[in-house]
Amino acid sequence: MTLSQEQLKSIENNIVQLLREQVGPIIKEQSGKYLTVYDDKANQVDLVTKSDKNIEFIIKGKLKELYPDFLFVGEEEYVPGETEISREPTFIVDPIDGTTNFIHGFPYSCCSIGLAVGGKSVMGAIFNPHLDQLFHASKGNGAYVNDQKIDVANRPLTLQKSVFGLEGGADRADSPGSNFDIKMATYKNLLSDKGGFIHGFRSLGSAAMNVCYTALGIFDGYWEGGCWAWDVCAGWCILEECGGVMIGGNKGEWEIGIDRRVYFAIRGGCSKEEQKQFAQDFWNQTTGDLKY
């Protein structure tokens, strides 16, 4: 199924309304109230609350009402080895991205609702109600934050003068050659005066927010391994509508699927040649391939 720009804009508007009126108020009101009441998922730093499950239930119900023929993939309903992303129109949803932030009351949790068609992100909306930041975009229709069109200022893109979004992640098995070891060694290379010597990095604790801040041009790049399609689907469209690109986090991966799990977002406001050189210079600082 192919969706026109007009259809995508209509879907975008409906999702924005859903986030503002139903989802955002729940996240804002319940943030910080689960410090002692939550469940572990993969391990003791991969967490979930009743709010995650409740919000996903609300979103799924509304989307099924509005778009009964579209498929749905949500983080809380995901079944390893069974859940797949179809090429048919599929909503890909993270009810609360940044659950650890949500539990601790740190104001960088959000809801992320993306739409993929043919395995490509074509619409995305991400709402952080704590900061009242609602990012939204659809393919060919531009990207917005709080209904104001995003216009990324043109400026040079170089590794040494960059600020990155980087995260520790939930996979912290510490052994030589592990994903955690590769991440930490790469971070050292990026920061070292003998390596990339970047200006610095920031950890927002939310993949969706990291992609949005890269889309805005606040971050020059965001590198992550271990997150999922629901973490990046919505932000991917927003990033591309701002002139940015999403490629693979491992060397030479210029084209990746939405469920690749190793991602590298690069801002716009520069030429495609600069983005390619930035990717090459970054990959030169990595110490191995991340595998999930």
C-alpha positions in Angstrom: 0.0 0.0 0.0 1.2 3.5 -0.9 0.1 6.5 1.1 0.0 10.0 -0.4 1.5 13.0 1.3 -2.0 14.2 2.1 -2.9 10.9 3.8 0.4 10.9 5.7 -0.2 14.5 6.9 -3.7 13.5 8.1 -2.3 10.5 10.0 0.4 12.8 11.5 -2.2 15.3 12.7 -4.2 12.5 14.3 -1.2 11.1 16.1 -0.2 14.6 17.4 -3.7 15.0 18.8 -3.6 11.6 20.5 -0.2 12.4 22.1 -1.3 15.9 23.3 -4.7 15.0 24.6 -4.4 11.4 25.9 -0.8 10.2 26.3 1.2 13.2 27.3 -0.8 14.0 30.4 -0.4 10.4 31.7 3.4 10.5 31.3 3.7 13.9 32.9 1.5 13.1 35.9 3.0 9.7 36.7 6.7 10.4 36.2 8.7 9.9 39.3 6.0 7.8 41.0 7.5 4.3 40.3 10.8 4.6 42.2 10.1 1.4 44.2 7.4 -0.2 41.9 8.6 -1.5 38.6 9.7 -4.7 36.9 12.9 -5.8 35.3 12.8 -6.9 31.6 16.2 -8.2 30.2 18.1 -7.3 33.3 18.2 -4.9 36.4 18.6 -1.8 34.3 16.1 -2.7 31.5 12.9 -1.6 33.3 9.1 -1.4 32.7 6.2 0.0 34.6 2.4 -0.3 34.6 2.3 3.0 32.8 4.2 1.6 29.8 1.7 -1.2 29.4 -1.3 1.1 30.0 -0.2 3.7 27.5 0.5 1.1 24.9 -3.0 -0.3 25.4 -4.6 3.1 25.0 -2.5 3.9 21.8 -3.3 0.5 20.2 -7.0 0.9 20.9 -7.1 4.3 19.3 -5.0 3.4 16.3 -7.2 0.3 15.6 -10.2 2.5 15.8 -8.8 5.1 13.3 -6.8 2.7 11.0 -8.3 -0.8 11.3 -6.3 -2.1 8.3 -2.9 -1.0 9.6 -0.7 -3.4 11.6 0.7 -2.6 15.1 4.1 -3.4 16.8 4.5 -2.2 20.3 7.4 -2.6 22.7 5.4 -4.2 25.4 3.7 -6.7 23.1 7.0 -7.7 21.4 7.7 -11.5 21.4 11.3 -12.5 20.5 11.4 -14.7 17.5 7.8 -14.1 16.6 7.1 -10.4 16.2 8.1 -9.1 12.8 7.8 -5.8 11.0 5.7 -6.3 7.8 6.0 -4.3 4.6 2.4 -3.3 5.0 1.6 -0.1 6.9 2.7 -0.7 10.5 2.5 1.5 13.5 5.7 1.0 15.6 5.2 2.3 19.1 7.3 2.9 22.3 4.7 4.0 24.9 7.4 5.4 27.2 10.9 5.8 25.8 13.3 6.6 28.6 11.5 4.4 31.2 14.4 4.7 33.6 14.1 8.5 33.3 10.4 8.2 33.8 10.9 6.1 37.0 13.4 8.6 38.4 11.5 11.7 37.4 14.2 12.9 35.1 12.5 15.0 32.4 13.6 13.1 29.3 10.9 10.4 28.9 8.6 10.6 25.9 6.1 8.6 23.8 7.2 7.6 20.3 4.8 6.7 17.6 6.1 5.9 14.1 4.6 4.5 10.9 6.5 2.3 8.5 5.5 1.4 5.0 7.6 -1.1 3.0 9.9 -1.2 6.0 10.7 2.5 5.8 9.7 5.2 8.3 7.2 7.6 6.7 5.6 9.3 9.7 6.8 10.0 13.3 5.6 11.9 16.3 7.5 12.1 19.6 6.1 13.9 22.7 8.1 14.8 25.8 5.4 16.4 28.0 7.9 17.4 30.7 9.5 19.9 28.4 6.4 20.4 26.3 8.3 19.3 23.1 6.3 17.6 20.5 8.2 16.6 17.4 6.3 15.4 14.3 6.9 14.8 10.6 5.7 12.8 7.6 7.5 12.0 4.4 7.5 15.0 2.1 5.7 17.3 4.5 8.6 18.6 6.6 9.3 18.3 10.3 8.0 20.4 13.1 8.4 20.9 16.8 5.3 22.3 18.6 3.9 23.0 15.1 6.8 25.2 14.2 8.7 24.1 11.1 12.2 22.9 11.9 14.9 24.7 9.8 18.4 23.4 10.6 21.0 26.2 10.2 23.8 25.5 7.7 27.2 25.0 9.3 30.2 22.8 8.7 30.1 19.2 10.0 33.4 17.8 11.3 34.1 15.1 13.9 36.5 17.2 16.1 33.9 20.0 16.5 31.0 17.8 17.2 28.7 16.9 20.1 27.4 13.4 20.2 24.5 11.6 21.8 25.9 8.5 23.5 24.4 6.0 25.9 25.6 3.3 28.2 22.6 1.1 27.3 21.2 -1.9 29.1 23.6 -4.5 27.7 26.6 -4.2 30.1 28.2 -7.6 30.0 31.8 -6.6 30.6 34.2 -8.8 28.8 36.8 -8.3 26.0 35.1 -7.9 22.7 31.7 -7.5 24.2 29.3 -4.8 23.0 29.8 -3.0 26.2 33.6 -3.2 25.9 33.4 -1.9 22.3 31.1 1.0 23.2 33.3 2.1 26.1 36.5 1.8 24.1 34.9 3.8 21.2 33.8 6.5 23.6 37.3 6.8 24.9 38.6 7.1 21.3 36.1 9.8 20.5 37.0 11.9 23.6 40.7 11.4 23.6 43.1 14.1 22.3 44.8 11.2 20.4 41.5 10.2 18.8 38.5 12.1 17.6 38.9 14.8 20.3 35.2 15.7 19.9 33.8 18.6 21.9 31.8 16.3 24.1 28.8 13.9 24.4 25.4 14.0 26.2 23.3 11.1 27.5 19.6 11.9 27.5 18.6 8.4 28.4 16.1 8.2 25.5 16.9 7.1 22.0 13.9 8.9 20.6 15.0 12.2 22.2 18.6 11.7 21.0 17.4 11.3 17.4 15.2 14.4 17.8 18.0 16.5 19.1 20.1 15.3 16.2 17.3 16.3 13.8 17.3 19.7 15.4 21.1 20.0 14.8 21.8 20.3 18.6 23.6 17.0 18.4 25.9 16.4 15.4 25.5 12.7 15.7 23.9 9.9 17.8 25.4 6.4 17.8 23.7 3.5 19.5 23.6 -0.2 19.5 21.0 -2.4 21.3 17.9 -0.2 20.8 14.9 -1.4 18.8 12.7 -0.3 15.8 10.2 1.3 18.2 13.1 3.5 19.7 14.0 5.0 16.3 11.1 4.6 13.8 9.4 7.9 14.6 12.6 9.9 14.9 14.0 8.4 11.7 11.3 10.2 9.6 11.8 13.5 11.6 15.5 13.3 11.1 15.3 12.8 7.3 12.7 15.6 6.9 15.4 17.8 8.6 18.0 16.8 6.0 19.7 14.3 8.3 20.5 10.6 7.6 20.2 7.4 9.5 22.9 4.8 8.6 24.4 1.8 10.4 26.5 2.1 13.5 29.0 -0.5 12.2 31.6 0.4 9.5 30.4 0.6 5.9 26.7 0.2 6.7 25.3 2.9 4.5 21.9 1.3 4.1 20.1 -0.5 7.0 16.7 -1.8 7.8 14.5 -0.3 10.4 15.1 -3.2 12.8 18.9 -3.2 12.4 19.5 -2.4 16.1 22.8 -0.6 15.4 22.2 3.0 14.3 24.1 6.1 13.5 22.0 9.3 13.1 23.8 12.3 11.5 22.3 15.8 11.4 21.4 17.9 8.4 22.4 21.5 7.8 25.4 20.4 5.7 26.2 18.6 2.4 25.8 14.9 1.7 29.6 14.8 1.2 30.2 16.2 4.7 27.8 13.6 6.1 29.7 10.8 4.4 33.1 12.1 5.6 31.7 12.5 9.1 30.6 8.9 9.0 33.9 7.6 7.8 35.8 9.7 10.4 33.5 8.3 13.1 33.8 4.7 12.0 37.6 5.1 12.2 37.2 5.7 15.9 35.2 2.5 16.5 36.9 -0.5 18.0 34.8 -3.3 16.5 31.3 -4.2 15.3 28.4 -4.2 17.6 26.4 -7.5 17.4 22.8 -7.9 18.7 
